[in-house]
Amino acid sequence: MLLYLHEEKSKDVAKKRLQVVLVHDRINLPPRYMDNVKDDMLKAISTYMEVNEHQTQINLTRNQNVLSLVAVIPINRVKRGMEPALPTE
């Protein structure tokens, strides 16, 4: 029974990975594009939080006609005293 559950879970993971590959292929992104997006996001977030870059996942998904950027960025800690600069008018 446990083996069946493990196989089912692996199947679901493989299906999700294939969906991500298909979305990237359909919108015709250069190979380094998502890596650059990830690097830029981590650079901005790292100003305010210590993040786990190795466990960060950034993907594009498509539901119906909506393309979404989905990011999972594990936060190790929030950097205190890092107040964002307010825009001046």
TALINNOR-V686957 format. One record per residue. N is the residue number from 1. RES is the residue in three letters. SS is DSSP state (a for helix, b for strand, c for the rest). PHI is phi as a letter, one per 40 degrees, with the letter a starting at -180 (* if undefined). OMEGA is omega in degrees with one decimal (none if undefined). Layout:
n: (N & N)
res: (RES & RES)
ss: (SS & SS)
phi: (PHI & PHI)
omega: (OMEGA & OMEGA)
This chain:
n: (1 & 2 & 3 & 4 & 5 & 6 & 7 & 8 & 9 & 10 & 11 & 12 & 13 & 14 & 15 & 16 & 17 & 18 & 19 & 20 & 21 & 22 & 23 & 24 & 25 & 26 & 27 & 28 & 29 & 30 & 31 & 32 & 33 & 34 & 35 & 36 & 37 & 38 & 39 & 40 & 41 & 42 & 43 & 44 & 45 & 46 & 47 & 48 & 49 & 50 & 51 & 52 & 53 & 54 & 55 & 56 & 57 & 58 & 59 & 60 & 61 & 62 & 63 & 64 & 65 & 66 & 67 & 68 & 69 & 70 & 71 & 72 & 73 & 74 & 75 & 76 & 77 & 78 & 79 & 80 & 81 & 82 & 83 & 84 & 85 & 86 & 87 & 88 & 89)
res: (MET & LEU & LEU & TYR & LEU & HIS & GLU & GLU & LYS & SER & LYS & ASP & VAL & ALA & LYS & LYS & ARG & LEU & GLN & VAL & VAL & LEU & VAL & HIS & ASP & ARG & ILE & ASN & LEU & PRO & PRO & ARG & TYR & MET & ASP & ASN & VAL & LYS & ASP & ASP & MET & LEU & LYS & ALA & ILE & SER & THR & TYR & MET & GLU & VAL & ASN & GLU & HIS & GLN & THR & GLN & ILE & ASN & LEU & THR & ARG & ASN & GLN & ASN & VAL & LEU & SER & LEU & VAL & ALA & VAL & ILE & PRO & ILE & ASN & ARG & VAL & LYS & ARG & GLY & MET & GLU & PRO & ALA & LEU & PRO & THR & GLU)
ss: (c & a & a & a & a & a & a & a & a & a & a & a & a & a & a & a & a & a & a & a & a & a & a & a & a & a & c & c & c & c & c & c & a & a & a & a & a & a & a & a & a & a & a & a & a & c & c & c & b & b & b & c & a & a & a & c & b & b & b & b & b & b & b & c & c & b & b & b & b & b & b & b & c & c & b & b & b & b & c & c & c & c & c & c & c & c & c & c & c)
phi: (* & c & c & c & c & c & c & c & c & c & c & c & c & c & c & c & c & c & c & c & c & c & c & c & c & c & c & f & c & c & d & c & d & c & c & c & c & c & d & c & c & c & c & c & c & c & c & b & a & c & b & c & c & c & b & c & b & b & b & b & b & b & b & f & b & b & c & b & c & b & b & b & b & c & c & c & a & c & c & c & g & b & c & c & c & c & c & c & c)
omega: (179.2 & 178.3 & 179.0 & 179.7 & 178.9 & 178.8 & 179.3 & 179.9 & 177.9 & 178.6 & 179.9 & 178.4 & 179.3 & 179.2 & 179.0 & 178.6 & 178.0 & 178.3 & 178.7 & 179.0 & -179.8 & 178.3 & 179.9 & -179.8 & -176.9 & -179.6 & 170.1 & 177.7 & 172.7 & -175.5 & -176.8 & -174.0 & -177.6 & 175.2 & 178.1 & 176.9 & 179.9 & -179.6 & -179.9 & 179.3 & -180.0 & 178.2 & -179.7 & -177.3 & -177.7 & 174.7 & -173.9 & -175.4 & 171.7 & -175.1 & 175.3 & -175.4 & -176.2 & 180.0 & -179.7 & 177.9 & 177.7 & -176.8 & 170.3 & 176.0 & 177.8 & 174.1 & -174.5 & -178.0 & -175.7 & 175.0 & -176.4 & 172.2 & -178.6 & -178.9 & 171.6 & -176.1 & 179.6 & -179.3 & 176.7 & 177.2 & 175.9 & 178.3 & -179.4 & 177.7 & 179.3 & 179.8 & 178.8 & 177.6 & 177.1 & 179.1 & 176.8 & -178.5 & none)
